[in-house]
Amino acid sequence: MIEDAKRGWLEVSLELGHSIPEPTRDLAIAFSGKFNVRVPRTLHKLLVEKAAGEDVSLNQYILYQLSSAVGIQQPRKVSRSSEEPVR
């Protein structure tokens, strides 16, 4: 039935002279969750040191920092060396 609805919408839109937008890519495909970013060596070193100080991977540290910067709450990891939450 969805195919009939799409066809009907297209027919009516064309008859009325409305523009038909081009199909867009599926958002699930367009945003894979992966991207590469180049940073200065000094920043890379600082990030690695901060991650090590928090006892988390570089990826986890950067994910937490990016999420915090845009206002997304991430669950906090409990450090292996203490019961204090990792920031």
N, C-alpha and C positions, 0 to 999 in steps of 0.2 A: 504494500500500500504506500510505502514511502516513495517508491519510484513514481507512482501515479501523482502523488502530491508534488514532487519535484518537477515533473513534466508539466503539470498544470500551472505551477508558479512561473516556470519559464515562459510558457505560452502567453499567459496573461501579461507578464512583465514586458515581453516583446511587443505585444499588441498595444500596450499603453506607452511604448517608447521609453521605458525605463532601462537604464544601463544594467547590465548583468556583470557582477564582479567576477574576476578570475578566481578559480579555486585556489585556496591556500594550502600549504603543507600541513600535515597532521602535526599538532603541537608535541605529541609524544615523540615524534621523529625529529622535529626541529630542535628540541632541547634534550640532548642526550645526557646532560649532567657532567659533561667533560669539556674542559677548555684549557688551552695552554696560555700561559702568560709569562713574559720575560721580565725579570726584575734585575736590578743591579746586584752584583756579587755581594756587596756589603749588606744589602737588605736580605738576601738569601741566607747569609751567614747569621744575621741577627734572628731571623725567623727560626732557623734550625736550633740556635741556642735557646730561644724562648720555649720552643716545643720540648727540647730536652729538659729544661728546667721545670716544665709542667708534667714531665713523664708521659708525654703523648707523642704520636707520630706527627711529622710535619704536616701531612694531609689533614689530620684531625685538628691540629692547631689552627691552620689557615681556614678550614671550614667553620670552626667556632668563631674566629675573628670576623670573617665575612658575614656570617649569619647575624652576629651581634651588631655589626655596622648597619645592617638593613632592618634591624628590629625583629629578627626571627629568634625565638627561644630555642636553644639546643639543650638536650639533656647533658648534665655535667658528668664527666667521668671521674670516678674515685681513683685517686692516685694509688699506685701499688705500694708506695712507701708509707702511706698514712691513711687515715680515714677522712682527711680534708678533701672537699671537692676541688677539682682542678678548674681554674679559670681560664 
